[in-house]
Every structure is written in C-alpha cells, then in structure tokens.
Amino acid sequence: MYSKTDILIGNFFMVLWIVLGTLGCFFLNSTIALIYLLFAIVMVYIVLRKLVCTHCYYYDKLCSMGWGKLSSLFFKKEEESFDNCTGIKIAPIVYGFLTLVPIVCLVVSLLSFSYEKVLVLVLLLAVSMYSGTINRKKACAKCKMKDKCPGSAVK
C-alpha cells in the first residue's frame, strides 16, 4: 500500500511542476501561462483521471497519488482493459507537453536574460526529472498494475 506521506509528496511535486510550468510560460506571455495552467489542471486532474483511473485496480483506493479515490468521486468505474485504454496512450503526451511547453517558453524568454528565469528553468527540469524517474520508479515498484501498465518504470 501507499502511505499518505508518499501521496502528499507526489502531489506536492505535481502541483510544483504545474506552478513552475505556468511561471515559465508567464515569462513569455501571460495568456500562454493561463492556457497552460488551465490545460494542466483539466488534463491532470479531470481528463486523465477519467481516462486512466476508471480502468485501474486502484479505482476507489489509494494509489501512489491518491487519484484512484479522486476519480471515484467524479466518475463511474469503466470496464475497458487498463492496458489498452485511451488514457494510457495519451498520458505520456500530456506529461511531455507539461514539460516541453514551459521549457520552450523559458528558452525563448531568455533572450531577455534574468536569473529568475534560469532558476525557474533549473527547478522545472529538476522537478520533472524527479517526478519522471525517481518518484515514478518508487511508485511503480509497489503498484499492482505494473505488469499491465505500458508506462510502468519497473518492467
């Protein structure tokens, strides 16, 4: 099982990732930042929860992020196979977008150099690397879906 501490840490880093990404976009354009923020919230906390979590063993249970419980509050359990569901196919695209768009915005905005932009870029890279490697491997190692999940970090 996943501890509440692990769930809080995972969610802290997800929120930090979105905040840093939004800030990175803001350095280039406030409208882009708002679109990014709305996209991130809707995709991470609504769309992917519907498309992934409703097919998962952890539906209505505490997974590494607590999202099985979250999804059960809003959506009914789906019968489609987890390893073939649409959400599993688009999740890497969504998370790639959440990393690449702010990096591009930050690099372009660095034409007007500032240490704040460099700091946000370094933090964004660090958080996305931690979330995508260390935290993901730790979460996947305990997951009951690791053999079925094409995105498992421990196969």
MOWO-V256596 format. One record per backbone hydrogen bond with DSSP energy under -0.5 kcal/mol. CO is the residue of the C=O (numbers start at 1). NH is the residue of the N-H. If there is no record, write none. Layout:
BEGIN
((CO | NH) (CO | NH))
END
This chain:
BEGIN
((3 | 7) (4 | 8) (5 | 9) (6 | 10) (7 | 11) (8 | 12) (9 | 13) (10 | 14) (11 | 15) (12 | 16) (13 | 17) (14 | 18) (15 | 19) (16 | 20) (17 | 21) (18 | 22) (19 | 23) (20 | 24) (21 | 25) (22 | 26) (23 | 27) (25 | 28) (25 | 29) (29 | 33) (30 | 34) (31 | 35) (32 | 36) (33 | 37) (34 | 38) (35 | 39) (36 | 40) (37 | 41) (38 | 42) (39 | 43) (40 | 44) (41 | 45) (42 | 46) (42 | 47) (43 | 48) (46 | 50) (47 | 51) (48 | 52) (48 | 53) (49 | 54) (51 | 87) (52 | 55) (53 | 56) (54 | 78) (56 | 59) (58 | 61) (61 | 63) (61 | 69) (62 | 2) (66 | 70) (67 | 71) (68 | 60) (68 | 72) (69 | 73) (70 | 73) (70 | 74) (71 | 74) (71 | 75) (81 | 84) (82 | 85) (85 | 88) (85 | 89) (86 | 89) (86 | 90) (87 | 91) (88 | 92) (90 | 94) (91 | 95) (92 | 96) (93 | 97) (94 | 98) (95 | 99) (96 | 99) (96 | 100) (97 | 101) (99 | 103) (100 | 104) (101 | 105) (102 | 106) (103 | 107) (104 | 108) (105 | 109) (106 | 110) (108 | 111) (109 | 112) (111 | 113) (114 | 118) (115 | 119) (116 | 120) (117 | 121) (118 | 122) (119 | 123) (120 | 124) (121 | 125) (122 | 126) (123 | 127) (124 | 128) (125 | 129) (126 | 130) (127 | 131) (128 | 132) (129 | 133) (129 | 134) (130 | 135) (130 | 136) (133 | 137) (134 | 138) (135 | 139) (136 | 140) (137 | 141) (138 | 142) (139 | 142) (139 | 143) (140 | 143) (143 | 146) (145 | 148) (145 | 149) (148 | 150) (149 | 152) (152 | 155))
END
